[in-house]
Amino acid sequence: MFNRLKSYNFYILLALDALLVLGAHVLSYLIRFEGLPPAWQGERMLATLGPLLLVKLFCFLVFGLYRGMWRYTSLTDMANIVKAASAATLLVVGYLVLSQNFTGYSRSVFVLDWFFTMAFVAGLRVGIRLFYGMGFVDLPSVLRRGRREGAATRCVVIGAGNSAERLLRDIAGSARRDIDVAALFDDDPEKQGRALHGVPVVGPVRALRHWLETERDPAREALIAISDLSGPAMREIIGHCEAAGLAYRRIPSLAELARGKVTVKDLRDVDYKDLLGREPAHLDMEGIAGCLRGRTVLVTGAGGSIGSELCRQILSFAPGRLLLLDASESNLYAIQMEMEHEHGFRKYEALLGSLQDTAWTAHVLDTYRPEVVFHAAAYKHVPMLEANPWQAVANNALATRNLVEAAVDRGVERLLVVSTDKAVRPTNVMGATKRITEKIMQAHCGRGTRLMAVRFGNVIGSAGSVIPLFRRQIERGGPLTVTHPEVTRFFMTIEEACQLILQAGSMGEGGEIFVLRMGQPVRIADMAADLIRLSGKEPGKDIEIRFIGLRPGEKLYEELITADEGVVPTGHDQIMVLRSDACAPAGLDEALERLRQAALARDHALIRQQLVEIVPEYTPDLVK
């Protein structure tokens, strides 16, 4: 408010409101007495004008009538005008009743005054909005826009709902008139044949191609203005756009539009995340904040894809200190610079080192005393770990044991282990070692620290994942290499995975393995074809999809749970939990020691033999 007092526009608007308030009161007397009021009523009117003006302007200030940007007047602003005018009228009438018993005052005058005050003040705001919205403010720019009208991109808008309305309003009020909307398309029969901001809703989306064929000045681009679409619905719309020869862009999803306003600048290319069509995660923000706010939080693997996104999301819950731990110098430096320079967060410690170093792991926990730990550090590339199984043992299994034991010994409140769907009936070393991390977690539960694990599938766009590989292959003109025509995988976005990790971390009581609902598995061959189409090319015609065979350790499909694992519902519809009444089998420490010795000997066969001893459901792909 104090900033507004320095504004030149504030005083202009205040003066205009004062004139309107005075005019409303005078007009009320003129209407009530059908012309000039009697002399004695005129005296009462003049005596009331001063106090009435002061009270009304005071109420306008209290109800925030000068905080808004009136070129964007909304229904909320209109409601505040009603509240302010009503409060002012009640205060003035109440004062007159108490001080003068309302003797000699006409009740209808104050009713009319209340109505005219609202009408005049609201009318001024609406007029300002129309003035700006119609483009009358900057005549030179209007003339410039008129000269380049012919250069505007002629577009159609898919959707005729709230998002489309806001988009059309922004286009109409934008200084950049480089978009000319010709028509709207919506599958809702109730909207067809109507108009939105003067733009006709000409028919369903399937009529797009026929409509274009009949237009003299055809559109060149489709703007998809439906904020949340399922994957199949998005594919259908894209199919209609491609059949009609239109380029396409879309507004972000509702989760991405947390800022609130849909604008022309928010339009972006459709990417593969849109085709997944997953519902946004619903979080218990207070429950997560209760675990993280003001706490010292350690994220291992902080420079990796999952770890770095966890760090970004943890910031929104105001941790007391954030410990960034990573064995990669370049990754750690990158997340450190992002925390400091992009997010302005300096209450962090960058810890360079490996959890395989038992003494260093203990030193970190003794020095910084974390209360919550998210363990995201791991090796994850299946074929590479098949060729180097001792590294998977050391970094995934033994390093996790070092961390869990040190955390439990020092009374860390919560520790969450990030696991994978490859831990379910594993056929590769990576999956077997991640299943061991789950067993290590459960073996140490019940000793004060709340230990838990979270299982989920592939993360779109993570380092080394298939989508960045496909995009590079598309840029080179192909071919796209797919292991098998029927191979399927579960996918989710990095943002959603980390949101649900934080949610599960706040729910765990100890010993649980949380499983994130991943939706339906996706055929990798279909994904490759979709990505080719999103690049504006045709699969098999412009870019080849080549099948190269499964790599060592890979399965045709992944599972999140097995038939003999009991699934228990949680309070969250996107998270399941596997509860274990017993800890890991006796003798786990001895078995891990034998596994460690096999890893030190770099003995492939012995490592796999020891992995089978600890994870009986592991069926190794015996190659090499």
C-alpha positions as CSV (number, residue, x, y, z in Angstrom):
1,M,0.0,0.0,0.0
2,F,2.8,2.4,0.8
3,N,4.2,1.8,-2.7
4,R,0.9,2.8,-4.1
5,L,1.0,6.1,-2.3
6,K,4.0,7.0,-4.3
7,S,2.2,6.2,-7.6
8,Y,1.0,9.0,-9.8
9,N,-1.9,6.8,-11.0
10,F,-3.0,6.3,-7.5
11,Y,-3.8,9.9,-7.0
12,I,-5.5,10.2,-10.3
13,L,-7.8,7.3,-9.5
14,L,-8.4,8.6,-5.9
15,A,-9.5,12.0,-7.4
16,L,-11.8,10.4,-9.9
17,D,-13.3,8.2,-7.2
18,A,-13.9,11.3,-5.0
19,L,-15.7,13.1,-7.9
20,L,-17.8,10.0,-8.4
21,V,-18.7,9.7,-4.7
22,L,-19.8,13.3,-4.6
23,G,-21.7,12.9,-7.9
24,A,-23.5,9.8,-6.6
25,H,-24.7,11.6,-3.5
26,V,-25.9,14.7,-5.3
27,L,-27.6,12.6,-8.0
28,S,-29.4,10.6,-5.3
29,Y,-31.0,13.8,-3.9
30,L,-31.9,15.0,-7.4
31,I,-33.7,11.8,-8.1
32,R,-35.4,11.5,-4.7
33,F,-36.8,15.1,-4.9
34,E,-37.4,15.0,-8.7
35,G,-35.1,18.0,-9.2
36,L,-33.5,20.5,-6.8
37,P,-34.2,19.5,-3.2
38,P,-35.8,21.9,-0.7
39,A,-33.4,24.4,0.9
40,W,-33.3,22.6,4.2
41,Q,-32.6,19.2,2.5
42,G,-29.8,20.9,0.4
43,E,-28.2,22.1,3.7
44,R,-28.2,18.5,5.0
45,M,-26.8,17.3,1.7
46,L,-23.9,19.7,1.9
47,A,-23.2,19.0,5.5
48,T,-23.1,15.3,4.8
49,L,-20.9,15.4,1.7
50,G,-17.5,15.9,3.5
51,P,-17.9,13.1,6.1
52,L,-19.4,10.8,3.5
53,L,-16.5,11.4,1.1
54,L,-13.9,10.7,3.8
55,V,-15.7,7.5,5.1
56,K,-16.1,6.1,1.5
57,L,-12.5,6.7,0.5
58,F,-11.3,5.2,3.8
59,C,-13.4,2.1,3.1
60,F,-12.1,1.9,-0.5
61,L,-8.6,1.9,1.0
62,V,-9.4,-0.8,3.6
63,F,-11.0,-3.1,1.0
64,G,-8.1,-2.8,-1.3
65,L,-9.7,-0.9,-4.2
66,Y,-6.3,0.7,-5.0
67,R,-4.2,-2.4,-4.9
68,G,-5.5,-4.0,-8.1
69,M,-4.2,-3.4,-11.7
70,W,-7.4,-2.0,-13.2
71,R,-6.6,-3.0,-16.7
72,Y,-7.2,-6.5,-15.4
73,T,-10.4,-5.9,-13.5
74,S,-12.1,-9.1,-12.3
75,L,-15.2,-10.3,-10.5
76,T,-13.2,-10.3,-7.3
77,D,-12.6,-6.6,-7.7
78,M,-16.3,-6.0,-8.3
79,A,-17.1,-7.9,-5.1
80,N,-14.6,-5.7,-3.1
81,I,-16.4,-2.6,-4.5
82,V,-19.7,-3.9,-3.2
83,K,-18.2,-4.6,0.2
84,A,-16.6,-1.2,0.4
85,A,-19.7,0.7,-0.7
86,S,-21.9,-1.3,1.7
87,A,-19.6,-0.8,4.7
88,A,-19.3,3.0,4.0
89,T,-23.1,3.3,3.8
90,L,-23.7,1.4,7.0
91,L,-21.1,3.5,8.9
92,V,-22.6,6.8,7.7
93,V,-26.2,5.8,8.4
94,G,-25.2,4.3,11.7
95,Y,-23.5,7.5,12.8
96,L,-26.5,9.6,11.7
97,V,-28.9,7.3,13.6
98,L,-26.8,7.5,16.8
99,S,-26.0,11.2,16.6
100,Q,-29.2,12.7,15.2
101,N,-31.7,9.8,15.3
102,F,-31.7,10.1,11.4
103,T,-34.1,13.0,11.8
104,G,-34.7,14.9,8.6
105,Y,-32.8,12.4,6.4
106,S,-34.4,10.5,3.6
107,R,-33.8,6.7,3.7
108,S,-34.2,6.4,-0.1
109,V,-31.4,8.9,-0.6
110,F,-28.9,6.6,1.1
111,V,-30.2,3.6,-0.8
112,L,-29.8,5.4,-4.1
113,D,-26.4,6.7,-3.0
114,W,-25.2,3.2,-2.2
115,F,-26.4,1.9,-5.6
116,F,-24.9,4.8,-7.6
117,T,-21.6,4.6,-5.7
118,M,-21.2,1.0,-6.7
119,A,-22.3,1.6,-10.3
120,F,-20.0,4.7,-10.8
121,V,-16.9,3.2,-9.1
122,A,-17.3,-0.2,-10.9
123,G,-18.0,1.5,-14.2
124,L,-14.8,3.5,-13.9
125,R,-12.8,0.3,-13.4
126,V,-14.5,-1.5,-16.3
127,G,-13.9,1.5,-18.5
128,I,-10.2,1.4,-17.7
129,R,-10.1,-2.3,-18.5
130,L,-11.9,-1.7,-21.8
131,F,-9.6,1.3,-22.6
132,Y,-6.5,-0.9,-22.2
133,G,-8.0,-4.1,-23.6
134,M,-9.2,-2.4,-26.9
135,G,-5.7,-1.1,-27.5
136,F,-6.4,2.7,-27.2
137,V,-3.5,3.5,-24.9
138,D,-0.6,3.7,-27.3
139,L,-1.8,5.0,-30.6
140,P,1.6,4.6,-32.4
141,S,1.7,0.9,-31.4
142,V,-1.9,0.5,-32.6
143,L,-0.9,1.9,-35.9
144,R,2.1,-0.4,-36.1
145,R,0.0,-3.3,-35.3
146,G,-2.4,-2.4,-38.0
147,R,0.4,-2.2,-40.5
148,R,1.6,-5.7,-39.7
149,E,-1.8,-7.3,-39.4
150,G,-1.2,-9.2,-42.6
151,A,1.9,-10.8,-41.0
152,A,0.0,-12.3,-38.1
153,T,-0.1,-16.1,-37.9
154,R,-3.6,-17.3,-38.5
155,C,-4.4,-20.0,-35.9
156,V,-7.3,-22.1,-34.6
157,V,-7.8,-22.9,-30.9
158,I,-8.6,-26.4,-29.8
159,G,-10.9,-26.1,-26.8
160,A,-13.5,-23.5,-25.8
161,G,-13.4,-23.6,-22.0
162,N,-11.9,-21.5,-19.3
163,S,-8.3,-21.9,-20.6
164,A,-9.3,-20.9,-24.1
165,E,-11.2,-17.9,-22.8
166,R,-8.2,-16.6,-20.9
167,L,-5.9,-17.3,-23.8
168,L,-8.2,-15.3,-26.2
169,R,-8.4,-12.5,-23.7
170,D,-4.6,-12.3,-23.4
171,I,-4.2,-12.4,-27.2
172,A,-6.7,-9.5,-27.5
173,G,-5.0,-7.4,-24.9
174,S,-1.4,-8.2,-25.9
175,A,0.9,-5.6,-27.4
176,R,2.1,-8.4,-29.8
177,R,-0.8,-8.9,-32.3
178,D,1.1,-11.7,-34.1
179,I,-1.7,-14.2,-33.6
180,D,-5.0,-14.1,-35.5
181,V,-7.5,-16.6,-34.1
182,A,-9.9,-17.7,-36.9
183,A,-12.0,-20.3,-35.1
184,L,-12.4,-22.6,-32.1
185,F,-13.0,-26.3,-32.1
186,D,-14.5,-28.2,-29.2
187,D,-16.2,-31.6,-28.9
188,D,-18.8,-30.3,-26.5
189,P,-22.1,-30.0,-28.6
190,E,-23.4,-27.3,-26.2
191,K,-20.5,-25.0,-27.2
192,Q,-20.6,-25.6,-31.0
193,G,-22.3,-22.8,-32.9
194,R,-21.6,-20.3,-30.2
195,A,-18.9,-17.7,-30.0
196,L,-16.2,-16.9,-27.4
197,H,-15.0,-13.3,-27.4
198,G,-16.3,-13.0,-31.0
199,V,-14.5,-16.1,-32.2
200,P,-16.9,-18.8,-33.5
201,V,-16.9,-22.4,-32.2
202,V,-17.3,-24.1,-35.5
203,G,-17.4,-27.8,-34.6
204,P,-15.7,-30.8,-33.0
205,V,-11.9,-31.4,-33.4
206,R,-12.5,-34.1,-36.0
207,A,-14.0,-31.4,-38.3
208,L,-10.7,-29.5,-38.4
209,R,-9.4,-30.8,-41.7
210,H,-12.7,-30.3,-43.5
211,W,-13.0,-26.8,-42.2
212,L,-9.5,-25.9,-43.4
213,E,-10.2,-27.2,-46.9
214,T,-13.2,-24.8,-47.2
215,E,-11.3,-21.7,-45.9
216,R,-9.9,-19.2,-48.3
217,D,-7.3,-18.1,-45.8
218,P,-6.4,-21.3,-44.0
219,A,-4.8,-21.4,-40.6
220,R,-1.2,-22.5,-40.2
221,E,-1.1,-23.5,-36.5
222,A,-3.3,-25.0,-33.8
223,L,-3.2,-23.7,-30.2
224,I,-4.3,-26.5,-27.8
225,A,-6.0,-24.7,-25.0
226,I,-7.1,-27.6,-22.8
227,S,-5.0,-27.6,-19.7
228,D,-5.3,-31.3,-18.7
229,L,-5.6,-34.0,-21.3
230,S,-5.2,-37.8,-21.1
231,G,-2.5,-39.3,-23.2
232,P,-5.0,-40.9,-25.7
233,A,-6.9,-37.6,-26.0
234,M,-3.7,-35.7,-26.7
235,R,-2.7,-38.2,-29.3
236,E,-6.1,-37.9,-31.0
237,I,-5.9,-34.1,-31.2
238,I,-2.3,-34.3,-32.5
239,G,-3.5,-36.8,-35.1
240,H,-6.2,-34.4,-36.3
241,C,-3.7,-31.5,-36.5
242,E,-1.2,-33.6,-38.4
243,A,-3.9,-34.8,-40.8
244,A,-4.8,-31.2,-41.5
245,G,-1.2,-30.2,-41.9
246,L,-1.2,-27.8,-38.9
247,A,1.7,-27.1,-36.6
248,Y,0.6,-27.3,-32.9
249,R,1.5,-25.8,-29.5
250,R,-0.3,-26.1,-26.2
251,I,-0.7,-24.3,-22.9
252,P,0.9,-25.9,-19.9
253,S,-0.9,-28.3,-17.6
254,L,-2.6,-27.0,-14.5
255,A,0.3,-28.2,-12.4
256,E,2.6,-26.0,-14.5
257,L,0.2,-23.1,-14.3
258,A,0.4,-22.7,-10.5
259,R,1.3,-19.1,-11.2
260,G,-2.3,-18.7,-12.3
261,K,-2.5,-16.8,-15.6
262,V,-2.6,-18.3,-19.1
263,T,-0.8,-16.1,-21.6
264,V,0.5,-16.2,-25.1
265,K,4.0,-16.6,-23.7
266,D,3.0,-19.8,-21.9
267,L,2.3,-21.6,-25.2
268,R,4.9,-24.3,-25.7
269,D,5.5,-27.2,-28.0
270,V,3.9,-30.5,-27.2
271,D,6.4,-32.9,-25.6
272,Y,6.3,-36.6,-24.7
273,K,5.2,-35.9,-21.1
274,D,1.9,-34.6,-22.6
275,L,1.3,-38.0,-24.3
276,L,1.6,-39.8,-20.9
277,G,-1.5,-38.0,-19.7
278,R,-0.8,-38.7,-16.1
279,E,-2.9,-37.0,-13.4
280,P,-0.9,-34.5,-11.3
281,A,0.3,-35.7,-7.9
282,H,-1.9,-34.6,-5.0
283,L,0.3,-33.9,-2.0
284,D,-0.3,-33.5,1.8
285,M,1.8,-30.3,1.9
286,E,1.4,-29.9,5.6
287,G,2.4,-33.4,6.4
288,I,5.6,-33.0,4.2
289,A,6.3,-29.6,5.7
290,G,6.1,-31.1,9.2
291,C,9.0,-33.5,8.3
292,L,11.2,-31.0,6.5
293,R,10.6,-27.5,7.8
294,G,13.5,-26.2,9.8
295,R,15.2,-29.6,9.7
296,T,18.7,-30.6,8.4
297,V,18.1,-32.7,5.4
298,L,20.7,-34.9,3.6
299,V,20.3,-35.9,0.0
300,T,22.7,-38.4,-1.4
301,G,23.3,-38.4,-5.1
302,A,22.3,-34.8,-4.9
303,G,23.7,-34.0,-8.4
304,G,21.9,-36.8,-10.2
305,S,18.5,-36.5,-11.9
306,I,16.4,-37.7,-8.9
307,G,18.6,-36.1,-6.3
308,S,18.8,-32.7,-7.8
309,E,15.0,-32.5,-8.3
310,L,14.5,-33.7,-4.7
311,C,16.7,-30.7,-3.6
312,R,14.6,-28.3,-5.7
313,Q,11.4,-29.5,-4.2
314,I,12.7,-29.7,-0.6
315,L,13.5,-25.9,-0.8
316,S,9.8,-25.1,-1.0
317,F,9.4,-26.6,2.5
318,A,12.0,-24.3,4.1
319,P,14.6,-26.8,5.5
320,G,17.0,-25.4,8.1
321,R,20.0,-26.8,6.2
322,L,20.4,-28.8,3.1
323,L,23.3,-31.3,2.8
324,L,24.2,-32.0,-0.9
325,L,26.3,-35.2,-1.1
326,D,27.6,-36.6,-4.3
327,A,30.7,-38.6,-5.6
328,S,30.7,-36.7,-8.9
329,E,32.5,-33.3,-8.6
330,S,30.9,-31.9,-11.7
331,N,27.3,-32.9,-10.7
332,L,27.9,-31.6,-7.2
333,Y,29.2,-28.3,-8.5
334,A,26.2,-27.9,-10.8
335,I,23.5,-28.4,-8.1
336,Q,25.5,-26.2,-5.7
337,M,25.6,-23.3,-8.2
338,E,21.9,-23.9,-8.9
339,M,20.9,-23.7,-5.2
340,E,22.9,-20.5,-4.7
341,H,22.4,-18.5,-7.9
342,E,19.1,-19.7,-9.3
343,H,17.2,-20.2,-6.0
344,G,19.1,-17.9,-3.7
345,F,19.5,-20.6,-1.1
346,R,22.7,-20.5,0.8
347,K,22.0,-22.7,3.8
348,Y,23.6,-25.7,2.2
349,E,26.8,-27.8,2.5
350,A,28.4,-29.4,-0.6
351,L,29.8,-32.8,0.5
352,L,32.1,-34.4,-2.1
353,G,32.8,-38.1,-1.4
354,S,31.5,-41.7,-1.6
355,L,29.3,-43.5,0.8
356,Q,31.6,-46.5,0.2
357,D,34.0,-44.8,2.6
358,T,32.7,-45.9,5.9
359,A,34.8,-43.5,8.0
360,W,33.8,-40.5,5.8
361,T,30.1,-41.5,6.0
362,A,30.3,-41.5,9.8
363,H,32.2,-38.2,9.8
364,V,29.4,-36.5,7.7
365,L,26.7,-37.7,10.0
366,D,28.7,-36.8,13.2
367,T,29.5,-33.3,11.8
368,Y,26.2,-32.2,10.3
369,R,23.7,-34.3,12.3
370,P,21.0,-34.7,9.6
371,E,17.5,-35.4,10.8
372,V,16.1,-36.6,7.5
373,V,18.0,-38.5,4.8
374,F,16.9,-39.2,1.2
375,H,19.2,-41.8,-0.3
376,A,19.2,-41.4,-4.1
377,A,22.8,-42.3,-4.8
378,A,23.2,-45.4,-6.9
379,Y,24.5,-46.8,-10.1
380,K,21.6,-47.7,-12.4
381,H,22.7,-48.5,-16.0
382,V,21.8,-52.2,-16.4
383,P,24.2,-53.3,-19.2
384,M,27.1,-51.4,-17.7
385,L,26.6,-53.0,-14.3
386,E,26.2,-56.4,-15.9
387,A,29.8,-55.9,-17.2
388,N,31.0,-54.5,-13.9
389,P,29.0,-56.2,-11.2
390,W,31.5,-55.5,-8.3
391,Q,30.8,-51.8,-8.8
392,A,27.1,-52.4,-8.3
393,V,27.7,-54.3,-5.2
394,A,30.1,-51.7,-3.7
395,N,28.0,-48.6,-4.6
396,N,24.4,-49.8,-4.4
397,A,24.5,-52.5,-1.6
398,L,27.5,-52.0,0.6
399,A,27.5,-48.2,0.5
400,T,23.8,-48.3,1.5
401,R,24.6,-50.5,4.4
402,N,27.3,-48.0,5.6
403,L,24.8,-45.2,5.4
404,V,21.9,-47.1,7.1
405,E,24.1,-48.4,10.0
406,A,25.6,-45.0,10.6
407,A,22.2,-43.3,10.5
408,V,20.6,-45.8,12.9
409,D,23.6,-45.6,15.3
410,R,23.3,-41.8,15.4
411,G,19.5,-41.6,15.8
412,V,18.6,-40.0,12.5
413,E,14.8,-39.5,12.5
414,R,14.0,-40.7,9.0
415,L,15.8,-42.4,6.1
416,L,14.2,-43.1,2.8
417,V,15.9,-45.4,0.2
418,V,15.1,-44.8,-3.4
419,S,14.6,-48.2,-5.1
420,T,13.4,-49.3,-8.5
421,D,10.9,-51.6,-10.2
422,K,14.0,-53.6,-11.4
423,A,14.3,-54.9,-7.8
424,V,11.1,-57.1,-8.4
425,R,12.1,-60.6,-9.5
426,P,15.4,-59.1,-10.8
427,T,17.2,-60.5,-13.9
428,N,20.1,-58.2,-13.7
429,V,22.8,-57.2,-11.1
430,M,21.4,-53.7,-10.8
431,G,18.0,-54.9,-9.8
432,A,19.4,-57.5,-7.4
433,T,21.6,-55.0,-5.6
434,K,18.6,-52.6,-5.3
435,R,16.6,-55.4,-3.8
436,I,19.4,-55.9,-1.3
437,T,19.1,-52.3,-0.3
438,E,15.5,-52.9,0.6
439,K,16.5,-55.9,2.7
440,I,19.2,-53.8,4.4
441,M,16.6,-51.1,5.2
442,Q,14.2,-53.6,6.7
443,A,16.9,-55.4,8.7
444,H,17.6,-52.2,10.6
445,C,14.0,-51.1,11.3
446,G,12.7,-51.0,14.9
447,R,15.8,-49.3,16.3
448,G,14.5,-45.7,16.5
449,T,15.1,-44.5,13.0
450,R,12.1,-44.6,10.6
451,L,13.5,-46.5,7.6
452,M,11.5,-46.9,4.4
453,A,12.0,-47.4,0.7
454,V,10.2,-46.2,-2.4
455,R,9.9,-48.2,-5.6
456,F,9.1,-46.7,-9.0
457,G,9.9,-47.2,-12.7
458,N,11.7,-45.2,-15.3
459,V,11.9,-41.4,-15.1
460,I,11.4,-39.4,-18.2
461,G,14.4,-37.3,-19.2
462,S,16.7,-38.6,-16.5
463,A,20.4,-38.9,-17.3
464,G,21.0,-41.9,-19.5
465,S,17.3,-42.6,-20.1
466,V,15.8,-43.6,-23.4
467,I,14.1,-40.4,-24.4
468,P,17.3,-38.2,-24.6
469,L,18.9,-41.0,-26.6
470,F,15.9,-41.1,-29.0
471,R,16.0,-37.3,-29.4
472,R,19.7,-37.4,-30.3
473,Q,19.0,-40.2,-32.8
474,I,16.2,-38.1,-34.3
475,E,18.5,-35.1,-34.6
476,R,21.0,-37.2,-36.6
477,G,18.2,-38.5,-38.9
478,G,17.9,-41.9,-37.3
479,P,17.6,-44.8,-37.0
480,L,16.0,-45.1,-33.5
481,T,17.3,-48.2,-31.8
482,V,14.7,-50.2,-29.8
483,T,15.7,-53.5,-28.1
484,H,12.5,-55.5,-28.9
485,P,9.1,-54.8,-30.5
486,E,7.2,-55.8,-27.3
487,V,9.4,-54.4,-24.6
488,T,7.4,-52.2,-22.2
489,R,8.4,-50.0,-19.3
490,F,6.6,-47.9,-16.6
491,F,7.3,-44.1,-16.9
492,M,6.7,-41.0,-14.8
493,T,8.1,-37.5,-14.8
494,I,11.0,-36.5,-12.5
495,E,8.8,-33.9,-10.8
496,E,6.1,-36.4,-10.0
497,A,8.5,-39.1,-8.8
498,C,10.1,-36.7,-6.4
499,Q,6.8,-35.3,-5.2
500,L,5.7,-38.8,-4.3
501,I,9.1,-39.6,-2.7
502,L,8.6,-36.7,-0.3
503,Q,5.0,-37.7,0.3
504,A,6.0,-41.3,1.1
505,G,8.9,-40.0,3.3
506,S,6.4,-38.2,5.5
507,M,4.1,-41.2,5.8
508,G,6.5,-43.9,6.7
509,E,6.5,-45.4,10.2
510,G,9.3,-47.9,9.6
511,G,10.0,-50.9,7.4
512,E,7.6,-50.0,4.6
513,I,8.4,-50.4,0.9
514,F,6.2,-47.8,-0.8
515,V,5.2,-48.4,-4.4
516,L,4.2,-45.5,-6.6
517,R,1.3,-46.1,-9.0
518,M,2.9,-45.8,-12.4
519,G,-0.2,-46.1,-14.6
520,Q,-0.1,-48.3,-17.6
521,P,3.2,-49.6,-19.0
522,V,4.3,-48.0,-22.3
523,R,5.7,-49.9,-25.3
524,I,9.1,-48.5,-26.1
525,A,8.4,-48.9,-29.9
526,D,5.2,-46.8,-29.5
527,M,7.2,-44.2,-27.6
528,A,9.8,-44.0,-30.4
529,A,7.1,-43.6,-33.0
530,D,5.4,-40.8,-30.9
531,L,8.7,-38.9,-30.5
532,I,9.3,-39.1,-34.3
533,R,5.8,-37.7,-34.9
534,L,6.4,-34.9,-32.4
535,S,9.5,-33.9,-34.3
536,G,7.3,-33.4,-37.4
537,K,8.4,-36.6,-39.2
538,E,6.8,-39.9,-40.1
539,P,8.0,-43.2,-38.5
540,G,9.3,-45.7,-41.0
541,K,9.2,-43.1,-43.8
542,D,11.4,-40.3,-42.7
543,I,13.1,-42.0,-39.7
544,E,13.6,-45.8,-39.3
545,I,12.9,-47.7,-36.1
546,R,15.5,-50.5,-35.8
547,F,15.1,-53.4,-33.4
548,I,18.5,-54.5,-32.0
549,G,17.6,-57.2,-29.4
550,L,17.5,-57.2,-25.6
551,R,20.7,-56.2,-23.9
552,P,22.3,-58.2,-21.1
553,G,20.1,-58.3,-18.0
554,E,17.1,-56.7,-19.6
555,K,13.5,-58.0,-19.4
556,L,10.7,-57.6,-21.8
557,Y,8.6,-56.0,-19.1
558,E,9.0,-54.7,-15.5
559,E,6.9,-55.2,-12.4
560,L,6.3,-53.1,-9.4
561,I,5.1,-55.9,-7.1
562,T,5.0,-59.7,-7.2
563,A,2.0,-61.9,-6.5
564,D,3.2,-62.9,-3.1
565,E,3.8,-59.4,-1.9
566,G,0.9,-58.1,0.2
567,V,-0.2,-54.6,-0.9
568,V,-1.7,-52.4,1.7
569,P,-3.5,-49.2,0.8
570,T,-2.3,-45.9,2.2
571,G,-4.1,-42.6,2.7
572,H,-2.8,-41.5,-0.7
573,D,-4.4,-42.8,-3.9
574,Q,-1.1,-42.8,-5.8
575,I,1.0,-44.7,-3.3
576,M,0.7,-48.3,-2.2
577,V,2.8,-49.9,0.5
578,L,4.2,-53.4,1.1
579,R,4.5,-54.1,4.8
580,S,6.8,-56.8,6.2
581,D,6.1,-58.2,9.6
582,A,9.6,-59.6,9.8
583,C,12.9,-58.0,9.1
584,A,15.3,-59.4,6.5
585,P,16.4,-63.1,7.0
586,A,18.9,-64.0,9.6
587,G,22.5,-64.1,8.4
588,L,22.2,-61.1,6.2
589,D,25.4,-59.6,7.5
590,E,27.4,-62.8,6.9
591,A,25.9,-63.1,3.4
592,L,26.8,-59.4,2.7
593,E,30.4,-60.1,3.8
594,R,30.7,-63.0,1.4
595,L,29.3,-60.8,-1.3
596,R,31.9,-58.1,-0.4
597,Q,34.7,-60.6,-0.7
598,A,33.4,-61.8,-4.1
599,A,33.3,-58.1,-5.3
600,L,36.8,-57.5,-4.1
601,A,37.9,-60.6,-6.1
602,R,36.2,-59.2,-9.2
603,D,34.7,-62.7,-9.7
604,H,31.6,-62.4,-11.9
605,A,30.3,-65.9,-11.3
606,L,30.8,-65.8,-7.5
607,I,29.2,-62.3,-7.3
608,R,26.1,-63.7,-9.0
609,Q,26.1,-66.8,-6.8
610,Q,26.1,-64.6,-3.7
611,L,23.4,-62.3,-5.1
612,V,21.2,-65.4,-5.6
613,E,21.9,-66.5,-2.0
614,I,20.6,-63.1,-0.7
615,V,17.9,-62.6,-3.3
616,P,16.5,-66.1,-4.2
617,E,14.1,-64.7,-6.8
618,Y,17.1,-63.3,-8.8
619,T,17.6,-65.1,-12.0
620,P,20.8,-63.9,-13.5
621,D,21.4,-63.6,-17.2
622,L,24.5,-65.8,-17.4
623,V,26.5,-64.3,-20.2
624,K,30.1,-63.1,-20.5
